[in-house]
Amino acid sequence: MTTLAAAPAARQPPAALFVLTVFTSAALVFLVQPMVAKLVLPLLGGSPSVWNTSMAFFQIALLAGYFYAHLLQRIPSVRAQAMTHVAALLIAAVALPLRVNGLAGPPSSDHPNLWLLAVLALSIGAPFAILSATAPLVQAWHARTLGSIEGKEPYALYAASNLGSLIALLAYPVVVEPTMTLVGQRMGWSAGYGLFVVVIGVLAVAVSRVRAEAAEAAITTEPPPSWRTRAIWVGLAAIPSSLMLGVTTYITTDVASAPFLWVLPLALYLTTFIIAFQDRPAIPPEVTLTLQAAAIAACAAILPFRSTLFAFLLFVHLAAFFLTALMCHQQLVARRPDPAHLTEFYLCLSLGGVVGGAFNAFLAPVIFNDVWEYPIVLALACLARPWGDLQRVPIWTWAMLIVGVAAAALTPVAVTFASRTMSTEEIVGRFDPAELFDMGLKTLLVLAVLAAFLVRRHALFIFAIVAILSYAAETAADRTDTRKSWRSFFGVLKQSETYVSTVGRVKMLAHGTTLHGAQSQDPRYMCKPLVYYTPNTPIGQVFALKQQASPGLRIGAVGLGTGSVAAYVRERDHLTFFEIDPLVVKVSTTVENFSYTTLCAKSLVDYVIGDARLTVAKQPAGSFDILLIDAFSSDAVPAHLLTVEAVRGYLSKLRPDGVLILHLSNRNLDLMNPAQAVARAAGGYALAQNYRAPDKDPPGTWDSSEDAVIVARSPEALAAFQATGKWADGNPFKARPWTDDYTNLAGALYANLKGRWTWLP
């Protein structure tokens, strides 16, 4: 960079003003992301894909902002650039106050991605894009004003920008979400935008005072980066972006789509930028490379396994993501250009973010029938490591490569061999021929992990082992006989088969990692509902008692699954399923897959597509005798279906003696206490039951444990259930009721852990 001999005569803008501006803009940019996503989340069923699509949109808007900043550099005068940017911020403010813009129309279940992108573009696109351009613009102004005077690089400002982003992200679930209503959040952010316009206006005046010759002298004649360099920048930025969405999907599929979980990967992502762009990184690149090799191999080995303690799985996945992102960003810093090409550098970083995000959000759901993008990019990330000298590879390294590849490759071979040498009843569904065999498979996986770590100095070697290891782990973990797989915006559906001694061969449907229904293929039991819906379960008990009291029932069920409850439909009954995913309707109504709705139901079964909050609200008041809420994608919780406002709406759709069933079984969250608090706050009366399946099922049934709460408009409507002795009065005072403005999924997660670990306070 060129410095000026006469620079001291120039008026210097305060350095703190540059820091304050980029810090504030970044805080606003990253505070609005979980806020807007939470605003639109209820409209699309709480699917984890809402966050992925939102993140992809924000990356596209960020790219637009960085492109705008890059084009603005064509204006020679810093003063003209500053005035233009302030004017653009004022024009973009026409989209405020922050809200979900209704011009895109109602949510679309057929094209949810396009609808969501349109809503985000109309609601926040312009303010977000212009705000996001501030960081590279201010750094460019710093280089041409204060930087030209003092000879300092502006890249340290990027660390300040990411620090502002990180603080805002952490503040949202910790401070903003628990203490402010959504209306307050929207208005508060809009006011913050107005204050930021004032801050950057002050900076614009300050940089405008620098003499024109001082700013012009800061421009260098450094040659532009090559296309190969640009491609490397894009690739190194794309890997962390894709992995961030991959690990977010992994977390939210099994817990909930909620800001307090979304911010974990995004906060770690921003932290890697802060560390990488420091003059003296807190984690040196050599240490990053060593730790990343161990973490990525371990993550590949455990990725398909679900039975391990969730906290341990979460740690390994987040560690692998954090270290991989840090490795890529440190390599980006090592390849950063002269400040004269600063905006182009950030433009390529943003383009890489779009490539990675778009791959996960838009391309992967179309080309893959399962969530393959996460392990694929995890393996490809190994190629971003140093390749080493392939001409001088030690013999022991070749030996470790052979051991690692062999150990990983033997795992699926062993599984295939064992499956062919055992009977169907032994393999399918409960494939565990011997504890020794399982230990042998895990030993092979561990051996491959160790070998991958030992060959870490050669990118191709560790890539080969991790790629094969990912496939090997999948075969070792998947003990069901998966026959078909489908994927949509709302998740992955898998049809598998197993053998159950009491009902014979059974077809099962899993959404994500959770069983959502099963049907026996034995003609004697084909029309008997299984697992969560057997007559012994709380759901079955409600149907039995209500059918005894009335020859004809009007039934509503939120969440279709396999359509198991259709087996209860008699000739005078009428069942309506409310389902957000058209793919689920297609799968469950195809006789070759499941036949509850087509062959077992003895009367009318119809379907309403769309989010249940919106579609149930359109039903006439006092319509239903039974309304079942069973709408989880995997174990993720659509929290907006369990709020006071939602339950109040459900109760209004019940007949005076009607019953609302809340199916609350969840591996990771304790939902029973919030649900009972919600029932009371909504004006209802509740009973609760923690049903536990028998150790041995009688012939003709296959039970599953189940947690459920039933709610009615009067105590009299629940009298018959309480008389059975199986239902207990709800305790509405153990948790704060959830509302559309307040949900405490973190508390539900803690309560579940506390139930498992009695030593927790």
Residue pairs with C-beta under 8 A, 6 or more apart in sequence:
1 143
1 147
1 148
1 151
1 153
1 218
1 220
1 338
1 339
1 340
2 148
2 217
2 218
2 219
2 220
3 148
3 149
3 150
3 151
4 10
4 148
4 149
4 214
4 217
6 214
7 148
7 149
7 214
8 149
9 211
10 145
10 149
10 210
10 211
10 214
11 209
11 210
11 211
12 145
12 146
12 149
12 150
12 210
13 145
13 146
13 203
13 206
13 207
13 209
13 210
14 206
15 146
17 202
17 203
17 206
18 138
18 141
18 142
18 146
18 157
18 203
19 157
19 160
20 199
21 134
21 138
21 199
21 200
21 203
22 134
22 135
22 138
22 139
22 157
22 158
22 160
22 161
22 164
23 160
23 161
23 163
23 164
24 164
24 195
24 196
24 199
25 131
25 132
25 134
25 135
25 138
25 161
25 164
25 196
25 200
26 134
26 135
26 160
26 161
26 162
26 163
26 164
26 165
26 168
27 164
27 165
27 167
27 168
28 131
28 168
28 189
28 192
28 193
28 196
29 128
29 131
29 132
29 165
29 168
30 164
30 165
30 166
30 168
30 169
30 266
30 270
31 168
31 169
31 171
31 172
31 176
31 189
31 192
32 98
32 124
32 128
32 189
33 54
33 55
33 58
33 169
33 266
34 169
34 172
34 173
34 177
34 259
34 262
34 263
35 98
35 172
35 176
35 185
35 186
35 189
36 54
36 98
36 120
36 123
36 124
37 50
37 51
37 54
37 259
37 262
38 177
38 182
38 259
39 99
39 100
39 123
39 182
39 186
40 50
40 54
40 100
40 116
40 119
40 120
41 50
41 51
41 257
41 640
42 611
42 613
42 638
42 640
42 740
43 100
43 107
43 611
43 614
44 50
44 107
44 112
44 116
44 580
44 611
45 490
45 580
45 581
45 611
45 612
45 631
45 633
45 638
46 256
46 257
46 633
46 636
46 637
46 638
46 639
46 640
46 641
47 112
47 257
47 489
47 490
47 491
47 580
47 633
47 636
47 638
48 248
48 249
48 252
48 253
48 257
48 491
48 633
48 636
49 112
49 113
49 249
49 361
49 365
49 489
49 490
49 491
50 116
50 257
51 248
51 252
51 257
51 262
52 245
52 248
52 249
52 357
52 360
52 361
53 112
53 113
53 116
53 117
53 361
53 362
53 489
54 116
54 120
55 244
55 245
55 248
55 266
55 357
55 361
56 245
56 354
56 357
56 358
56 360
56 361
56 362
57 116
57 117
57 120
57 121
57 125
58 120
58 128
59 241
59 350
59 353
59 354
59 356
59 357
59 358
60 354
60 357
60 358
61 121
61 124
61 125
61 128
61 129
61 132
62 128
62 129
62 132
62 350
62 353
62 354
63 347
63 350
63 351
63 353
63 354
64 129
65 128
65 129
65 130
65 131
65 132
65 133
65 350
66 132
66 133
66 136
66 343
66 346
66 347
66 349
66 350
67 347
67 350
68 88
68 129
68 130
68 133
69 133
69 136
69 137
69 140
69 343
69 346
69 347
70 136
70 343
70 344
70 346
70 347
72 81
72 84
72 85
72 133
72 137
73 81
73 140
73 343
75 81
75 84
76 216
77 212
77 215
78 141
78 144
78 145
78 207
78 208
78 210
78 215
79 204
79 207
79 208
79 212
81 137
81 140
81 141
82 141
82 200
82 203
82 204
82 205
82 207
82 208
83 204
83 208
85 130
85 133
85 134
85 137
85 200
85 204
86 197
86 200
86 201
86 204
88 130
89 127
89 130
89 131
89 196
89 197
89 200
90 197
91 126
92 126
92 127
92 129
92 130
92 131
93 127
93 193
93 194
93 197
94 126
95 101
95 122
95 123
95 124
95 125
95 126
95 127
96 127
96 190
96 193
97 186
97 187
97 190
98 123
98 124
98 186
98 187
98 189
98 190
99 123
99 186
100 119
100 123
101 119
101 122
101 123
103 122
104 115
104 118
104 119
104 122
105 115
106 610
106 614
107 115
107 610
107 611
107 614
108 114
108 115
109 580
109 581
109 582
109 609
109 610
110 582
112 489
112 490
113 361
113 362
113 489
127 193
131 193
131 196
134 200
135 157
135 158
135 161
135 346
136 342
136 343
136 346
136 347
137 343
138 157
138 203
139 154
139 155
139 157
139 158
139 339
139 342
140 154
140 339
140 342
140 343
141 203
141 207
142 154
142 157
143 153
143 154
143 218
143 339
143 340
143 342
144 210
144 215
144 216
144 218
144 219
145 207
145 210
145 214
145 215
145 218
146 152
147 153
147 154
147 218
147 339
148 214
148 215
148 217
148 218
149 214
153 339
154 339
154 342
155 277
155 333
155 336
155 339
155 342
156 277
156 278
156 279
158 273
158 277
159 273
159 274
159 277
159 278
162 270
162 271
162 273
162 274
162 277
163 274
165 270
166 267
166 270
166 271
166 274
169 263
169 266
169 267
169 270
170 263
170 267
172 259
172 263
173 259
173 260
173 263
173 746
176 185
176 188
177 185
177 259
177 260
178 742
178 744
180 188
181 741
181 742
182 740
182 741
183 741
219 340
220 338
220 339
220 340
222 337
222 338
222 340
222 341
224 341
224 344
225 233
225 337
225 341
225 344
225 345
229 335
229 337
230 344
230 348
232 335
233 332
233 335
233 345
233 348
233 349
233 352
234 348
234 349
234 351
234 352
234 355
235 352
235 384
236 328
236 329
236 331
236 332
236 335
236 352
236 384
237 328
237 332
237 348
237 349
237 350
237 351
237 352
237 353
237 355
237 356
238 352
238 353
238 355
238 356
238 359
239 324
239 325
239 328
239 356
239 377
239 380
239 381
239 384
240 269
240 272
240 321
240 324
240 325
240 328
240 329
240 356
241 352
241 353
241 354
241 355
241 356
241 357
242 356
242 357
242 359
242 360
242 373
242 377
243 321
243 324
243 325
243 356
243 374
243 377
243 378
243 381
244 265
244 266
244 269
244 321
244 325
244 356
245 356
245 357
245 360
245 361
246 321
246 360
246 371
246 373
246 374
246 377
246 378
247 265
247 317
247 318
247 321
247 374
248 261
248 262
248 264
248 265
248 266
249 360
249 371
249 374
250 303
250 317
250 371
250 374
251 261
251 264
251 265
251 314
251 317
252 258
252 261
252 262
252 636
253 491
253 512
253 513
253 633
253 634
253 635
253 636
254 306
254 310
254 512
254 513
254 634
254 635
254 636
254 667
254 668
255 261
255 635
255 636
255 637
255 668
255 669
255 745
255 749
256 636
256 637
256 639
256 669
256 745
257 636
257 637
257 638
257 639
258 637
258 639
258 743
258 745
260 745
260 746
261 745
264 318
265 318
265 321
268 318
268 321
268 322
268 325
269 321
269 325
271 322
272 322
272 325
272 326
272 329
273 329
275 281
275 282
275 283
275 326
275 329
275 330
276 326
276 329
276 330
276 332
276 333
277 329
277 333
281 330
283 326
285 327
285 330
285 331
285 334
288 323
288 326
288 327
288 330
289 327
289 385
289 386
289 456
290 456
291 319
291 323
292 320
292 323
292 324
292 326
292 327
292 385
293 385
293 452
293 453
293 456
293 462
294 449
294 453
295 316
295 319
295 320
295 323
295 324
296 320
296 323
296 324
296 378
296 381
296 382
296 452
296 462
296 466
297 448
297 449
297 452
297 453
297 462
297 465
297 466
297 469
298 316
298 320
298 449
299 316
299 317
299 319
299 320
299 378
300 375
300 378
300 379
300 449
300 466
300 469
300 470
300 473
301 445
301 446
301 448
301 449
301 469
301 473
302 308
302 313
302 316
302 473
303 317
303 374
303 375
303 378
303 470
303 473
303 474
304 473
304 474
304 476
304 477
304 478
305 313
305 473
305 477
306 313
306 477
306 513
310 667
310 668
311 753
320 378
324 378
324 381
324 384
327 381
327 384
327 385
328 381
328 384
331 384
332 349
336 345
337 344
337 345
356 377
359 373
359 377
360 373
364 371
364 372
364 373
365 487
365 488
365 489
368 487
369 485
369 486
369 487
369 492
370 485
370 487
370 492
370 494
371 492
375 470
375 474
376 470
378 466
378 470
379 463
379 466
379 467
379 470
380 463
382 459
382 462
382 463
382 466
382 467
383 459
383 460
383 463
384 459
385 456
385 459
385 462
386 457
386 459
387 458
387 459
387 460
388 457
388 458
388 459
390 458
390 460
393 458
397 454
397 455
397 457
397 458
397 461
400 451
400 454
400 455
400 461
401 451
401 455
401 461
401 464
401 465
403 447
403 451
404 447
404 448
404 450
404 451
404 452
404 454
404 455
404 464
404 465
404 469
405 448
405 451
405 464
405 465
405 468
407 444
407 445
407 447
407 448
407 451
408 444
408 445
408 448
408 465
408 468
408 469
408 471
408 472
409 468
409 472
410 444
411 441
411 444
411 445
411 448
411 472
411 473
411 475
411 476
412 471
412 472
412 475
412 476
414 437
414 440
414 441
414 444
415 441
415 475
415 476
416 475
418 427
418 431
418 433
418 437
419 427
419 431
422 431
422 433
424 499
425 499
425 501
426 433
427 481
428 480
428 481
428 497
428 498
428 499
428 505
429 479
429 480
429 481
429 496
429 497
429 498
429 499
429 500
429 506
430 479
430 498
430 499
431 479
432 438
432 479
441 476
442 476
444 472
445 469
445 472
445 473
445 476
448 465
448 468
448 469
448 472
449 469
451 465
452 462
452 465
452 466
452 469
455 461
455 462
455 465
456 462
480 496
480 497
480 498
480 508
481 496
481 497
481 498
482 494
482 495
482 496
483 495
483 496
483 497
484 494
484 495
484 593
485 492
485 493
485 494
485 495
486 492
486 493
486 494
486 583
486 587
487 493
488 581
488 582
488 583
489 581
490 580
490 581
490 583
490 584
490 633
491 511
491 512
491 581
491 633
491 634
492 511
492 512
493 509
493 510
493 511
493 583
493 584
493 587
494 509
494 510
495 507
495 508
495 509
495 587
495 593
496 507
496 508
496 510
497 505
497 506
497 507
497 508
498 505
498 506
498 508
499 505
499 506
500 506
500 520
500 697
500 702
502 697
502 698
502 699
502 700
502 701
502 702
503 520
503 522
503 525
503 528
503 530
503 700
503 701
503 702
504 520
504 521
504 522
504 525
505 520
505 521
505 522
506 518
506 519
506 520
506 521
506 530
506 702
507 518
507 519
507 521
507 593
507 594
508 515
508 517
508 518
509 515
509 516
509 517
509 518
509 561
509 562
509 587
509 588
509 593
509 594
510 516
511 561
511 584
511 632
511 633
511 634
512 633
512 634
512 635
512 636
513 634
513 635
514 632
514 634
514 635
514 667
515 531
515 704
516 561
516 562
517 530
517 531
517 532
517 533
517 561
517 562
517 563
517 564
517 588
517 594
517 596
518 530
518 531
518 562
518 564
518 702
519 526
519 530
519 562
519 564
519 594
519 595
519 596
520 526
520 528
520 530
520 702
524 700
525 700
526 595
526 599
526 600
527 567
527 596
527 599
527 600
528 534
528 567
528 700
528 701
529 535
529 540
529 564
529 565
529 567
529 568
529 596
530 564
530 701
530 702
530 704
531 564
531 702
531 703
531 704
532 539
532 564
532 630
532 663
532 665
532 704
532 706
533 539
533 540
533 564
533 565
533 567
534 540
534 701
534 702
534 703
534 704
535 541
535 543
535 544
535 701
536 691
536 693
536 701
536 703
537 691
537 703
537 704
537 706
537 708
538 661
538 663
538 689
538 691
538 706
538 708
538 710
538 726
538 727
539 565
539 628
539 630
539 661
539 663
539 706
539 708
540 568
541 721
541 724
541 726
542 626
542 659
542 661
542 710
542 721
543 565
543 568
543 626
545 720
545 721
545 724
546 553
546 625
546 626
546 659
547 553
547 568
547 570
549 657
549 720
550 625
551 570
551 572
552 570
552 572
552 573
552 574
553 570
553 572
553 573
553 574
553 625
553 626
554 573
554 574
554 623
554 624
554 625
554 626
554 655
555 565
555 568
555 569
555 573
555 574
555 575
555 576
555 624
555 625
555 626
555 627
555 628
556 575
556 576
556 578
556 616
556 619
556 623
556 624
556 626
556 627
556 628
556 653
557 565
557 575
557 576
557 577
557 578
557 627
557 628
557 630
558 577
558 578
558 612
558 616
558 627
558 628
558 629
558 630
558 631
558 641
559 577
559 578
559 579
559 612
559 628
559 629
559 630
559 631
559 632
560 577
560 579
560 584
560 585
560 588
560 607
561 584
561 588
561 630
562 588
562 594
562 596
563 577
563 588
563 589
563 594
563 596
563 597
563 601
563 605
564 596
565 575
565 596
565 628
566 575
566 596
566 597
566 600
566 601
566 605
567 596
567 600
567 601
569 575
569 600
569 601
569 602
569 603
569 604
569 605
570 602
570 603
571 602
571 603
572 603
573 602
573 603
574 603
574 604
575 601
575 603
575 604
575 605
575 606
576 605
576 606
576 607
576 608
577 585
577 597
577 605
577 606
577 607
577 608
578 607
578 608
578 610
578 612
578 615
578 616
578 631
579 585
579 607
579 608
579 609
580 609
580 610
580 611
580 612
580 631
582 609
585 607
585 609
587 593
587 594
588 594
588 596
588 597
589 597
589 598
591 598
591 599
597 605
608 615
609 615
612 629
612 631
612 641
613 640
613 641
613 646
613 649
616 627
616 649
616 650
616 653
617 649
619 653
620 653
621 652
621 653
622 652
622 653
622 654
622 655
622 656
622 658
623 653
623 654
623 655
624 653
624 654
624 655
624 658
625 654
625 655
625 657
625 658
625 659
626 658
626 659
626 661
627 650
627 653
627 654
627 658
627 659
627 660
627 661
628 661
628 663
629 641
629 642
629 650
629 660
629 661
629 662
629 663
630 661
630 663
631 638
631 641
632 638
632 666
635 666
635 667
635 668
635 669
637 666
637 669
637 671
637 745
637 748
639 738
639 743
639 745
640 646
640 740
642 662
642 671
642 674
642 675
642 678
642 738
643 678
643 737
643 738
643 739
643 740
643 743
644 678
644 681
644 682
644 737
644 738
644 739
644 740
645 682
645 739
645 740
646 740
647 660
647 678
647 679
647 682
647 684
647 711
648 682
648 683
650 660
650 711
651 660
651 682
651 683
651 684
651 711
651 712
651 713
654 660
654 712
654 713
656 713
656 714
656 717
657 712
657 714
657 716
657 717
658 712
658 713
658 717
659 710
659 711
659 712
659 717
659 718
659 721
660 684
660 710
660 711
660 712
661 708
661 709
661 710
662 675
662 708
662 709
662 710
662 711
663 706
663 707
663 708
664 671
664 672
664 675
664 707
664 708
664 709
665 704
665 705
665 706
665 707
665 708
666 707
666 752
668 749
668 752
669 745
669 748
669 749
669 751
669 752
670 748
670 751
670 752
670 755
671 707
671 748
672 688
672 690
672 707
672 709
673 731
673 734
673 735
673 751
674 735
674 736
674 737
674 738
674 744
674 747
674 748
675 686
675 709
676 686
676 688
676 709
676 730
676 731
676 732
676 734
676 735
677 732
677 733
677 734
677 735
677 736
677 737
677 738
678 737
678 738
679 685
679 686
679 709
679 711
679 730
679 732
680 686
680 730
680 732
680 737
681 732
681 737
681 739
682 711
682 737
683 713
684 711
684 712
684 713
685 711
685 712
685 713
685 714
685 715
685 717
685 718
686 709
686 710
686 711
686 729
686 730
686 732
687 709
687 710
687 718
687 721
687 722
687 727
687 728
687 729
687 730
688 707
688 708
688 709
688 710
688 727
688 728
688 729
688 730
688 731
689 706
689 707
689 708
689 709
689 710
689 726
689 727
689 728
690 707
691 705
691 706
691 707
691 708
691 726
692 705
693 703
693 704
693 705
694 703
697 703
709 730
710 718
710 721
710 727
712 718
718 727
721 727
722 729
735 744
735 747
735 748
735 751
736 742
736 744
738 744
750 760
753 760
754 760
